[in-house]
Amino acid sequence: MKVMQLLPELNSGGVERGTLEIARALIQEGHQSVVVSNGGRLVAQLQAEGSQHVSLAIHKKSLASLWQIRPLRQLIQQQQPDIVHVRSRVPAWLLHFALKGLPAQQRPHLISTVHGFYSINRYSAIMTQAEKVIAVSDSVVEYITAHYKNCPPENIVRIYRGISAQEFPHGYQPSALWINQTFKDFPQLENQFLLCLPGRITRLKGHETLIELMQQLQQHYPHVHAVVVGGADAKKQAYLEELERNIQTAGLRNKITFVGHRSDMREWLAFSDLVLSLSSQAETFGRTALEALSVGTPVTGWKRGGVAEILSQLYPQGLVEVDDLTGLINSVQQHIDHPQAVAAVTQFSLQEMCDQTLNLYKKVVDQA
């Protein structure tokens, strides 16, 4: 088979990672893989792993993007993929218009993946108008069936995102070198019970809740320290400064450490005593929670979205009713007083995700 994947850019994030993982699986199985995007830092890796990358400016939500319809149509005519797998709304609309200009017999099969709880409107509906619509969790299946009645339930296929047990092995420990360097950079973390809040600095990730939590724990648990692992892009600098002012006002200056954007997330997850998932909006999957559990670190998080699905199956004692601060404090105290062991994770594997996706491709092509 020849499969062409469409996405805005190849820099970082879950959509990008999933694209690379499926591209790699296609090549390993002897298929052809083409990825179309506006480029980015992951292109070199994609090409090194055997896929072809074609640069097209299909990333901007603007009228200027309509100029890409004809080049995209020509690319499809030239490449003749069996399947086009689209992973984002702007590329999906451009593809929609590109395919309209092709005779029916020249059109490839169309598959989409709904990666997010998009705003509910006609613009987002395009993601549900494919032969098969992949949902990355049961929560996403519910979102599609509730809001897009034109998408037949039999066209929706739930394929959980997956992670590699080799990359996040159970019981993983950072090297002595890493630990020494970390204590050198952040001496305040030594001999502390570490709470880790992973994720970019945005209003959705629950930093305010973390501040409230730390205020409540201070008196009885002076050895608890919170680490925020994730950077703030240029647009979020003002929010980061606001957070730092709030931390100062709460008297927690020495209790919460921001370590910025990191490429060693696995180390931080394994090094921490408890990982928190406090997003103020439901997450479609909750990959970081899964990565933490995979290395053996307990997770406490709100009972909603993909995180709730993961915790329900792998670590139900970490579930807390949404916005129940008392419940959250109790759960964290329980983990401090009685450290918990996390069983080895055997579900949500990367191999399973790749196998299920490639099987779906084959099924669609074979039914033609």
C-alpha positions as YAML, in Angstrom:
chain: A
units: angstrom
residues:
- id: 1
  name: MET
  ca: [0.00, 0.00, 0.00]
- id: 2
  name: LYS
  ca: [0.96, 3.61, -0.38]
- id: 3
  name: VAL
  ca: [-0.33, 5.83, 2.44]
- id: 4
  name: MET
  ca: [-0.13, 9.62, 2.48]
- id: 5
  name: GLN
  ca: [-0.55, 11.38, 5.84]
- id: 6
  name: LEU
  ca: [-1.50, 15.08, 6.01]
- id: 7
  name: LEU
  ca: [-0.85, 17.35, 9.00]
- id: 8
  name: PRO
  ca: [0.00, 21.05, 9.51]
- id: 9
  name: GLU
  ca: [3.62, 20.83, 10.69]
- id: 10
  name: LEU
  ca: [6.21, 18.39, 12.00]
- id: 11
  name: ASN
  ca: [7.60, 20.11, 15.10]
- id: 12
  name: SER
  ca: [6.38, 18.50, 18.32]
- id: 13
  name: GLY
  ca: [3.20, 17.17, 19.87]
- id: 14
  name: GLY
  ca: [0.97, 14.13, 19.94]
- id: 15
  name: VAL
  ca: [-0.35, 14.42, 16.37]
- id: 16
  name: GLU
  ca: [3.20, 14.69, 15.03]
- id: 17
  name: ARG
  ca: [4.44, 11.78, 17.10]
- id: 18
  name: GLY
  ca: [1.55, 9.59, 15.96]
- id: 19
  name: THR
  ca: [2.28, 10.45, 12.33]
- id: 20
  name: LEU
  ca: [5.91, 9.38, 12.69]
- id: 21
  name: GLU
  ca: [4.96, 6.18, 14.49]
- id: 22
  name: ILE
  ca: [2.53, 5.10, 11.75]
- id: 23
  name: ALA
  ca: [5.01, 6.13, 9.01]
- id: 24
  name: ARG
  ca: [7.68, 3.96, 10.65]
- id: 25
  name: ALA
  ca: [5.27, 1.00, 10.96]
- id: 26
  name: LEU
  ca: [4.31, 1.28, 7.28]
- id: 27
  name: ILE
  ca: [7.95, 1.16, 6.18]
- id: 28
  name: GLN
  ca: [8.70, -1.78, 8.49]
- id: 29
  name: GLU
  ca: [5.82, -3.72, 6.93]
- id: 30
  name: GLY
  ca: [7.09, -3.00, 3.40]
- id: 31
  name: HIS
  ca: [4.53, -0.34, 2.46]
- id: 32
  name: GLN
  ca: [5.20, 3.15, 1.08]
- id: 33
  name: SER
  ca: [4.82, 6.18, 3.33]
- id: 34
  name: VAL
  ca: [4.46, 9.82, 2.25]
- id: 35
  name: VAL
  ca: [3.90, 12.68, 4.70]
- id: 36
  name: VAL
  ca: [2.75, 16.15, 3.60]
- id: 37
  name: SER
  ca: [3.22, 19.10, 5.96]
- id: 38
  name: ASN
  ca: [4.74, 22.56, 6.21]
- id: 39
  name: GLY
  ca: [7.89, 20.91, 7.60]
- id: 40
  name: GLY
  ca: [9.59, 21.21, 10.98]
- id: 41
  name: ARG
  ca: [12.26, 19.69, 13.14]
- id: 42
  name: LEU
  ca: [10.93, 16.10, 12.89]
- id: 43
  name: VAL
  ca: [11.32, 15.92, 9.08]
- id: 44
  name: ALA
  ca: [14.91, 14.65, 9.29]
- id: 45
  name: GLN
  ca: [13.87, 11.76, 11.55]
- id: 46
  name: LEU
  ca: [10.88, 10.93, 9.34]
- id: 47
  name: GLN
  ca: [13.10, 10.74, 6.24]
- id: 48
  name: ALA
  ca: [15.85, 8.79, 8.05]
- id: 49
  name: GLU
  ca: [13.20, 6.17, 8.91]
- id: 50
  name: GLY
  ca: [12.32, 5.69, 5.24]
- id: 51
  name: SER
  ca: [9.34, 7.97, 4.53]
- id: 52
  name: GLN
  ca: [9.11, 10.64, 1.87]
- id: 53
  name: HIS
  ca: [8.25, 14.17, 3.02]
- id: 54
  name: VAL
  ca: [6.62, 16.76, 0.76]
- id: 55
  name: SER
  ca: [6.52, 20.38, 1.95]
- id: 56
  name: LEU
  ca: [3.24, 22.22, 1.37]
- id: 57
  name: ALA
  ca: [1.97, 25.20, 3.35]
- id: 58
  name: ILE
  ca: [-1.17, 23.43, 4.61]
- id: 59
  name: HIS
  ca: [-0.85, 24.71, 8.17]
- id: 60
  name: LYS
  ca: [-2.47, 28.15, 8.28]
- id: 61
  name: LYS
  ca: [-6.11, 28.87, 9.04]
- id: 62
  name: SER
  ca: [-6.28, 31.65, 6.43]
- id: 63
  name: LEU
  ca: [-7.68, 32.27, 2.96]
- id: 64
  name: ALA
  ca: [-4.14, 32.22, 1.57]
- id: 65
  name: SER
  ca: [-4.08, 28.46, 2.25]
- id: 66
  name: LEU
  ca: [-6.60, 28.00, -0.58]
- id: 67
  name: TRP
  ca: [-3.67, 28.47, -2.98]
- id: 68
  name: GLN
  ca: [-2.51, 25.02, -1.83]
- id: 69
  name: ILE
  ca: [-5.57, 23.20, -3.22]
- id: 70
  name: ARG
  ca: [-4.21, 22.82, -6.74]
- id: 71
  name: PRO
  ca: [-0.67, 21.77, -5.68]
- id: 72
  name: LEU
  ca: [-2.24, 19.23, -3.30]
- id: 73
  name: ARG
  ca: [-4.46, 17.85, -6.08]
- id: 74
  name: GLN
  ca: [-1.45, 17.58, -8.43]
- id: 75
  name: LEU
  ca: [0.54, 15.83, -5.70]
- id: 76
  name: ILE
  ca: [-2.21, 13.24, -5.21]
- id: 77
  name: GLN
  ca: [-2.40, 12.66, -9.01]
- id: 78
  name: GLN
  ca: [1.36, 12.27, -9.17]
- id: 79
  name: GLN
  ca: [1.76, 10.05, -6.06]
- id: 80
  name: GLN
  ca: [-1.46, 8.02, -6.50]
- id: 81
  name: PRO
  ca: [-1.73, 6.94, -2.84]
- id: 82
  name: ASP
  ca: [-4.17, 4.18, -1.93]
- id: 83
  name: ILE
  ca: [-5.11, 6.04, 1.24]
- id: 84
  name: VAL
  ca: [-4.88, 9.65, 2.40]
- id: 85
  name: HIS
  ca: [-4.96, 9.89, 6.21]
- id: 86
  name: VAL
  ca: [-5.72, 13.42, 7.39]
- id: 87
  name: ARG
  ca: [-5.02, 14.49, 10.98]
- id: 88
  name: SER
  ca: [-6.04, 18.15, 11.26]
- id: 89
  name: ARG
  ca: [-8.79, 20.53, 10.13]
- id: 90
  name: VAL
  ca: [-7.02, 22.92, 7.74]
- id: 91
  name: PRO
  ca: [-5.41, 20.06, 5.76]
- id: 92
  name: ALA
  ca: [-8.78, 18.25, 5.82]
- id: 93
  name: TRP
  ca: [-10.58, 21.18, 4.16]
- id: 94
  name: LEU
  ca: [-7.84, 21.66, 1.56]
- id: 95
  name: LEU
  ca: [-7.98, 17.94, 0.80]
- id: 96
  name: HIS
  ca: [-11.79, 18.11, 0.52]
- id: 97
  name: PHE
  ca: [-11.52, 20.73, -2.27]
- id: 98
  name: ALA
  ca: [-8.53, 19.02, -3.88]
- id: 99
  name: LEU
  ca: [-10.41, 15.70, -4.20]
- id: 100
  name: LYS
  ca: [-13.51, 17.41, -5.61]
- id: 101
  name: GLY
  ca: [-11.49, 18.28, -8.72]
- id: 102
  name: LEU
  ca: [-10.53, 14.63, -9.32]
- id: 103
  name: PRO
  ca: [-12.56, 12.00, -11.22]
- id: 104
  name: ALA
  ca: [-14.07, 9.50, -8.75]
- id: 105
  name: GLN
  ca: [-11.86, 6.62, -9.93]
- id: 106
  name: GLN
  ca: [-8.72, 8.68, -9.22]
- id: 107
  name: ARG
  ca: [-9.65, 9.50, -5.63]
- id: 108
  name: PRO
  ca: [-7.81, 7.67, -2.85]
- id: 109
  name: HIS
  ca: [-9.56, 6.22, 0.21]
- id: 110
  name: LEU
  ca: [-9.96, 8.82, 2.94]
- id: 111
  name: ILE
  ca: [-9.29, 8.23, 6.65]
- id: 112
  name: SER
  ca: [-9.22, 10.88, 9.38]
- id: 113
  name: THR
  ca: [-8.12, 10.88, 13.02]
- id: 114
  name: VAL
  ca: [-9.94, 13.03, 15.55]
- id: 115
  name: HIS
  ca: [-7.16, 13.95, 17.98]
- id: 116
  name: GLY
  ca: [-8.98, 16.70, 19.90]
- id: 117
  name: PHE
  ca: [-12.30, 17.85, 21.33]
- id: 118
  name: TYR
  ca: [-12.61, 20.53, 18.65]
- id: 119
  name: SER
  ca: [-15.08, 23.40, 18.92]
- id: 120
  name: ILE
  ca: [-18.43, 22.11, 17.65]
- id: 121
  name: ASN
  ca: [-19.15, 23.71, 14.28]
- id: 122
  name: ARG
  ca: [-19.15, 23.12, 10.54]
- id: 123
  name: TYR
  ca: [-15.42, 23.84, 10.32]
- id: 124
  name: SER
  ca: [-14.67, 20.93, 12.70]
- id: 125
  name: ALA
  ca: [-17.26, 18.63, 11.12]
- id: 126
  name: ILE
  ca: [-14.86, 17.99, 8.21]
- id: 127
  name: MET
  ca: [-12.87, 15.63, 10.50]
- id: 128
  name: THR
  ca: [-15.89, 13.30, 10.70]
- id: 129
  name: GLN
  ca: [-16.47, 13.15, 6.91]
- id: 130
  name: ALA
  ca: [-14.15, 10.32, 5.93]
- id: 131
  name: GLU
  ca: [-14.71, 6.65, 5.06]
- id: 132
  name: LYS
  ca: [-13.31, 5.72, 8.47]
- id: 133
  name: VAL
  ca: [-12.87, 8.11, 11.39]
- id: 134
  name: ILE
  ca: [-10.30, 7.08, 14.00]
- id: 135
  name: ALA
  ca: [-11.06, 8.26, 17.56]
- id: 136
  name: VAL
  ca: [-8.10, 8.18, 19.97]
- id: 137
  name: SER
  ca: [-10.23, 7.21, 23.01]
- id: 138
  name: ASP
  ca: [-13.78, 6.27, 24.04]
- id: 139
  name: SER
  ca: [-14.25, 9.89, 25.17]
- id: 140
  name: VAL
  ca: [-13.61, 11.00, 21.58]
- id: 141
  name: VAL
  ca: [-16.09, 8.38, 20.27]
- id: 142
  name: GLU
  ca: [-18.72, 9.88, 22.61]
- id: 143
  name: TYR
  ca: [-17.83, 13.42, 21.48]
- id: 144
  name: ILE
  ca: [-18.27, 12.49, 17.78]
- id: 145
  name: THR
  ca: [-21.52, 10.54, 18.26]
- id: 146
  name: ALA
  ca: [-23.03, 13.30, 20.45]
- id: 147
  name: HIS
  ca: [-22.18, 16.24, 18.18]
- id: 148
  name: TYR
  ca: [-21.86, 14.95, 14.61]
- id: 149
  name: LYS
  ca: [-25.01, 12.96, 13.83]
- id: 150
  name: ASN
  ca: [-24.07, 12.78, 10.12]
- id: 151
  name: CYS
  ca: [-21.15, 10.51, 10.97]
- id: 152
  name: PRO
  ca: [-22.47, 6.91, 11.00]
- id: 153
  name: PRO
  ca: [-21.39, 5.09, 14.21]
- id: 154
  name: GLU
  ca: [-20.09, 2.16, 12.10]
- id: 155
  name: ASN
  ca: [-17.56, 4.52, 10.47]
- id: 156
  name: ILE
  ca: [-15.97, 5.42, 13.82]
- id: 157
  name: VAL
  ca: [-13.05, 3.24, 14.90]
- id: 158
  name: ARG
  ca: [-11.57, 3.63, 18.36]
- id: 159
  name: ILE
  ca: [-7.79, 3.14, 18.29]
- id: 160
  name: TYR
  ca: [-6.08, 4.19, 21.50]
- id: 161
  name: ARG
  ca: [-2.81, 6.04, 21.17]
- id: 162
  name: GLY
  ca: [0.04, 3.89, 22.43]
- id: 163
  name: ILE
  ca: [3.48, 4.11, 23.96]
- id: 164
  name: SER
  ca: [6.55, 1.93, 23.70]
- id: 165
  name: ALA
  ca: [7.36, -0.18, 26.77]
- id: 166
  name: GLN
  ca: [10.99, -0.16, 25.58]
- id: 167
  name: GLU
  ca: [11.02, 3.64, 25.76]
- id: 168
  name: PHE
  ca: [9.18, 3.78, 29.10]
- id: 169
  name: PRO
  ca: [10.19, 0.54, 30.86]
- id: 170
  name: HIS
  ca: [8.64, -0.42, 34.19]
- id: 171
  name: GLY
  ca: [10.91, 0.49, 37.10]
- id: 172
  name: TYR
  ca: [13.03, 2.84, 35.00]
- id: 173
  name: GLN
  ca: [15.50, 4.97, 36.98]
- id: 174
  name: PRO
  ca: [17.41, 8.00, 35.69]
- id: 175
  name: SER
  ca: [21.20, 7.63, 35.65]
- id: 176
  name: ALA
  ca: [23.33, 8.82, 38.59]
- id: 177
  name: LEU
  ca: [24.79, 11.40, 36.20]
- id: 178
  name: TRP
  ca: [21.31, 12.78, 35.45]
- id: 179
  name: ILE
  ca: [20.35, 12.87, 39.14]
- id: 180
  name: ASN
  ca: [23.60, 14.61, 40.14]
- id: 181
  name: GLN
  ca: [23.18, 17.19, 37.39]
- id: 182
  name: THR
  ca: [19.55, 17.79, 38.42]
- id: 183
  name: PHE
  ca: [20.49, 18.37, 42.07]
- id: 184
  name: LYS
  ca: [23.24, 20.69, 40.90]
- id: 185
  name: ASP
  ca: [20.77, 22.69, 38.76]
- id: 186
  name: PHE
  ca: [17.92, 22.52, 41.30]
- id: 187
  name: PRO
  ca: [19.41, 21.92, 44.79]
- id: 188
  name: GLN
  ca: [16.00, 22.65, 46.35]
- id: 189
  name: LEU
  ca: [14.72, 19.26, 45.08]
- id: 190
  name: GLU
  ca: [17.04, 17.12, 47.21]
- id: 191
  name: ASN
  ca: [15.41, 14.99, 49.94]
- id: 192
  name: GLN
  ca: [11.91, 16.14, 48.95]
- id: 193
  name: PHE
  ca: [8.71, 14.29, 48.08]
- id: 194
  name: LEU
  ca: [8.33, 15.40, 44.45]
- id: 195
  name: LEU
  ca: [4.97, 16.19, 42.86]
- id: 196
  name: CYS
  ca: [5.30, 16.57, 39.09]
- id: 197
  name: LEU
  ca: [2.91, 18.59, 36.91]
- id: 198
  name: PRO
  ca: [3.96, 17.90, 33.29]
- id: 199
  name: GLY
  ca: [2.78, 19.92, 30.30]
- id: 200
  name: ARG
  ca: [3.15, 23.25, 28.55]
- id: 201
  name: ILE
  ca: [2.46, 26.47, 30.45]
- id: 202
  name: THR
  ca: [-1.13, 27.26, 29.46]
- id: 203
  name: ARG
  ca: [-4.24, 28.15, 31.46]
- id: 204
  name: LEU
  ca: [-5.66, 24.69, 30.82]
- id: 205
  name: LYS
  ca: [-3.06, 22.58, 32.61]
- id: 206
  name: GLY
  ca: [-4.12, 23.22, 36.22]
- id: 207
  name: HIS
  ca: [-1.27, 25.34, 37.60]
- id: 208
  name: GLU
  ca: [-3.66, 27.35, 39.79]
- id: 209
  name: THR
  ca: [-4.93, 24.11, 41.32]
- id: 210
  name: LEU
  ca: [-1.33, 23.09, 42.01]
- id: 211
  name: ILE
  ca: [-0.75, 26.35, 43.92]
- id: 212
  name: GLU
  ca: [-3.89, 25.75, 46.04]
- id: 213
  name: LEU
  ca: [-2.83, 22.16, 46.67]
- id: 214
  name: MET
  ca: [0.66, 23.17, 47.80]
- id: 215
  name: GLN
  ca: [-0.79, 25.81, 50.14]
- id: 216
  name: GLN
  ca: [-2.95, 23.16, 51.81]
- id: 217
  name: LEU
  ca: [-0.10, 20.64, 52.16]
- id: 218
  name: GLN
  ca: [2.50, 23.05, 53.56]
- id: 219
  name: GLN
  ca: [1.74, 22.85, 57.25]
- id: 220
  name: HIS
  ca: [1.75, 19.07, 57.65]
- id: 221
  name: TYR
  ca: [4.07, 18.14, 54.79]
- id: 222
  name: PRO
  ca: [6.96, 20.64, 54.67]
- id: 223
  name: HIS
  ca: [9.08, 18.18, 52.63]
- id: 224
  name: VAL
  ca: [6.72, 18.24, 49.62]
- id: 225
  name: HIS
  ca: [8.01, 20.09, 46.54]
- id: 226
  name: ALA
  ca: [6.24, 20.62, 43.20]
- id: 227
  name: VAL
  ca: [8.03, 20.54, 39.85]
- id: 228
  name: VAL
  ca: [6.40, 22.00, 36.72]
- id: 229
  name: VAL
  ca: [7.95, 20.33, 33.66]
- id: 230
  name: GLY
  ca: [7.07, 22.26, 30.50]
- id: 231
  name: GLY
  ca: [7.95, 25.50, 28.77]
- id: 232
  name: ALA
  ca: [5.99, 28.65, 28.00]
- id: 233
  name: ASP
  ca: [6.05, 29.81, 24.39]
- id: 234
  name: ALA
  ca: [6.32, 33.54, 23.63]
- id: 235
  name: LYS
  ca: [2.53, 34.06, 23.79]
- id: 236
  name: LYS
  ca: [2.31, 32.53, 27.27]
- id: 237
  name: GLN
  ca: [5.11, 34.50, 28.95]
- id: 238
  name: ALA
  ca: [2.62, 36.89, 30.59]
- id: 239
  name: TYR
  ca: [0.74, 33.92, 32.07]
- id: 240
  name: LEU
  ca: [3.99, 32.43, 33.41]
- id: 241
  name: GLU
  ca: [4.81, 35.76, 35.10]
- id: 242
  name: GLU
  ca: [1.27, 35.85, 36.56]
- id: 243
  name: LEU
  ca: [1.78, 32.34, 37.98]
- id: 244
  name: GLU
  ca: [5.10, 33.32, 39.51]
- id: 245
  name: ARG
  ca: [3.49, 36.35, 41.19]
- id: 246
  name: ASN
  ca: [0.71, 34.12, 42.59]
- id: 247
  name: ILE
  ca: [3.30, 31.67, 43.92]
- id: 248
  name: GLN
  ca: [5.19, 34.52, 45.59]
- id: 249
  name: THR
  ca: [1.96, 35.87, 47.15]
- id: 250
  name: ALA
  ca: [1.08, 32.40, 48.44]
- id: 251
  name: GLY
  ca: [4.51, 32.15, 50.12]
- id: 252
  name: LEU
  ca: [5.47, 29.15, 47.99]
- id: 253
  name: ARG
  ca: [8.54, 30.60, 46.27]
- id: 254
  name: ASN
  ca: [10.75, 27.79, 47.63]
- id: 255
  name: LYS
  ca: [8.16, 25.07, 47.12]
- id: 256
  name: ILE
  ca: [7.37, 25.15, 43.38]
- id: 257
  name: THR
  ca: [10.09, 24.89, 40.72]
- id: 258
  name: PHE
  ca: [9.60, 25.53, 36.99]
- id: 259
  name: VAL
  ca: [12.18, 23.55, 35.00]
- id: 260
  name: GLY
  ca: [11.09, 24.77, 31.54]
- id: 261
  name: HIS
  ca: [10.76, 22.82, 28.28]
- id: 262
  name: ARG
  ca: [12.60, 19.49, 28.57]
- id: 263
  name: SER
  ca: [13.48, 16.67, 26.22]
- id: 264
  name: ASP
  ca: [14.06, 14.32, 29.20]
- id: 265
  name: MET
  ca: [10.41, 13.94, 30.26]
- id: 266
  name: ARG
  ca: [10.88, 10.22, 30.93]
- id: 267
  name: GLU
  ca: [13.56, 11.02, 33.52]
- id: 268
  name: TRP
  ca: [11.37, 13.59, 35.28]
- id: 269
  name: LEU
  ca: [8.39, 11.22, 35.37]
- id: 270
  name: ALA
  ca: [10.51, 8.41, 36.82]
- id: 271
  name: PHE
  ca: [12.32, 10.73, 39.27]
- id: 272
  name: SER
  ca: [9.06, 12.11, 40.71]
- id: 273
  name: ASP
  ca: [7.14, 10.47, 43.55]
- id: 274
  name: LEU
  ca: [3.69, 11.36, 42.20]
- id: 275
  name: VAL
  ca: [2.57, 12.77, 38.83]
- id: 276
  name: LEU
  ca: [-0.50, 15.04, 38.67]
- id: 277
  name: SER
  ca: [-3.02, 15.41, 35.84]
- id: 278
  name: LEU
  ca: [-5.09, 18.52, 36.62]
- id: 279
  name: SER
  ca: [-6.15, 19.92, 33.24]
- id: 280
  name: SER
  ca: [-9.23, 22.13, 33.45]
- id: 281
  name: GLN
  ca: [-10.52, 20.58, 30.20]
- id: 282
  name: ALA
  ca: [-10.83, 16.89, 29.42]
- id: 283
  name: GLU
  ca: [-7.85, 15.46, 27.53]
- id: 284
  name: THR
  ca: [-8.59, 13.23, 24.56]
- id: 285
  name: PHE
  ca: [-6.02, 10.66, 25.64]
- id: 286
  name: GLY
  ca: [-3.58, 11.65, 28.40]
- id: 287
  name: ARG
  ca: [-0.31, 10.27, 27.12]
- id: 288
  name: THR
  ca: [1.86, 11.72, 29.91]
- id: 289
  name: ALA
  ca: [-0.23, 9.97, 32.58]
- id: 290
  name: LEU
  ca: [0.29, 6.71, 30.69]
- id: 291
  name: GLU
  ca: [4.05, 7.30, 30.37]
- id: 292
  name: ALA
  ca: [4.32, 7.94, 34.12]
- id: 293
  name: LEU
  ca: [2.41, 4.75, 35.00]
- id: 294
  name: SER
  ca: [4.50, 2.82, 32.48]
- id: 295
  name: VAL
  ca: [7.76, 3.68, 34.31]
- id: 296
  name: GLY
  ca: [6.06, 2.88, 37.64]
- id: 297
  name: THR
  ca: [5.22, 6.34, 39.04]
- id: 298
  name: PRO
  ca: [1.72, 6.76, 40.53]
- id: 299
  name: VAL
  ca: [-0.65, 9.30, 38.97]
- id: 300
  name: THR
  ca: [-3.46, 11.30, 40.56]
- id: 301
  name: GLY
  ca: [-5.83, 13.11, 38.22]
- id: 302
  name: TRP
  ca: [-9.33, 14.38, 37.54]
- id: 303
  name: LYS
  ca: [-11.86, 11.74, 36.53]
- id: 304
  name: ARG
  ca: [-12.63, 12.84, 32.98]
- id: 305
  name: GLY
  ca: [-11.60, 12.32, 29.38]
- id: 306
  name: GLY
  ca: [-8.82, 10.03, 28.28]
- id: 307
  name: VAL
  ca: [-6.93, 10.34, 31.59]
- id: 308
  name: ALA
  ca: [-9.93, 8.81, 33.41]
- id: 309
  name: GLU
  ca: [-9.99, 5.93, 30.88]
- id: 310
  name: ILE
  ca: [-6.30, 5.22, 31.46]
- id: 311
  name: LEU
  ca: [-6.49, 5.49, 35.26]
- id: 312
  name: SER
  ca: [-9.70, 3.39, 35.44]
- id: 313
  name: GLN
  ca: [-7.88, 0.54, 33.73]
- id: 314
  name: LEU
  ca: [-4.39, 0.88, 35.19]
- id: 315
  name: TYR
  ca: [-4.50, 2.81, 38.48]
- id: 316
  name: PRO
  ca: [-8.08, 3.47, 39.69]
- id: 317
  name: GLN
  ca: [-6.91, 4.67, 43.13]
- id: 318
  name: GLY
  ca: [-5.50, 7.76, 41.38]
- id: 319
  name: LEU
  ca: [-8.94, 9.00, 40.21]
- id: 320
  name: VAL
  ca: [-10.37, 12.13, 41.84]
- id: 321
  name: GLU
  ca: [-13.80, 13.65, 41.10]
- id: 322
  name: VAL
  ca: [-13.42, 16.73, 38.88]
- id: 323
  name: ASP
  ca: [-12.54, 19.93, 40.79]
- id: 324
  name: ASP
  ca: [-12.84, 18.21, 44.19]
- id: 325
  name: LEU
  ca: [-9.89, 19.91, 45.88]
- id: 326
  name: THR
  ca: [-10.46, 18.06, 49.17]
- id: 327
  name: GLY
  ca: [-10.44, 14.75, 47.30]
- id: 328
  name: LEU
  ca: [-7.23, 15.77, 45.55]
- id: 329
  name: ILE
  ca: [-5.53, 16.74, 48.83]
- id: 330
  name: ASN
  ca: [-6.62, 13.42, 50.39]
- id: 331
  name: SER
  ca: [-5.28, 11.45, 47.43]
- id: 332
  name: VAL
  ca: [-1.90, 13.24, 47.55]
- id: 333
  name: GLN
  ca: [-1.67, 12.79, 51.35]
- id: 334
  name: GLN
  ca: [-2.44, 9.08, 50.92]
- id: 335
  name: HIS
  ca: [0.46, 8.79, 48.46]
- id: 336
  name: ILE
  ca: [2.85, 10.65, 50.78]
- id: 337
  name: ASP
  ca: [1.90, 8.63, 53.86]
- id: 338
  name: HIS
  ca: [1.71, 5.26, 52.06]
- id: 339
  name: PRO
  ca: [3.85, 5.16, 48.88]
- id: 340
  name: GLN
  ca: [2.05, 3.09, 46.25]
- id: 341
  name: ALA
  ca: [3.44, 0.51, 43.84]
- id: 342
  name: VAL
  ca: [2.26, 0.62, 40.23]
- id: 343
  name: ALA
  ca: [1.89, -2.68, 38.36]
- id: 344
  name: ALA
  ca: [3.66, -3.12, 35.00]
- id: 345
  name: VAL
  ca: [1.53, -1.70, 32.16]
- id: 346
  name: THR
  ca: [0.60, -4.15, 29.39]
- id: 347
  name: GLN
  ca: [-2.23, -2.16, 27.71]
- id: 348
  name: PHE
  ca: [-2.08, 0.88, 25.42]
- id: 349
  name: SER
  ca: [1.01, -0.33, 23.55]
- id: 350
  name: LEU
  ca: [2.49, 1.39, 20.54]
- id: 351
  name: GLN
  ca: [2.59, -1.95, 18.70]
- id: 352
  name: GLU
  ca: [-1.16, -2.39, 19.23]
- id: 353
  name: MET
  ca: [-1.87, 1.13, 17.91]
- id: 354
  name: CYS
  ca: [0.25, 0.54, 14.79]
- id: 355
  name: ASP
  ca: [-1.21, -2.94, 14.13]
- id: 356
  name: GLN
  ca: [-4.80, -1.70, 14.47]
- id: 357
  name: THR
  ca: [-4.17, 1.31, 12.19]
- id: 358
  name: LEU
  ca: [-2.45, -0.74, 9.48]
- id: 359
  name: ASN
  ca: [-5.20, -3.37, 9.68]
- id: 360
  name: LEU
  ca: [-7.78, -0.63, 9.16]
- id: 361
  name: TYR
  ca: [-5.85, 0.62, 6.09]
- id: 362
  name: LYS
  ca: [-5.77, -2.94, 4.65]
- id: 363
  name: LYS
  ca: [-9.46, -3.46, 5.31]
- id: 364
  name: VAL
  ca: [-10.40, -0.21, 3.55]
- id: 365
  name: VAL
  ca: [-8.21, -1.02, 0.52]
- id: 366
  name: ASP
  ca: [-9.38, -4.66, 0.32]
- id: 367
  name: GLN
  ca: [-13.06, -3.68, 0.40]
- id: 368
  name: ALA
  ca: [-12.63, -1.49, -2.68]
...
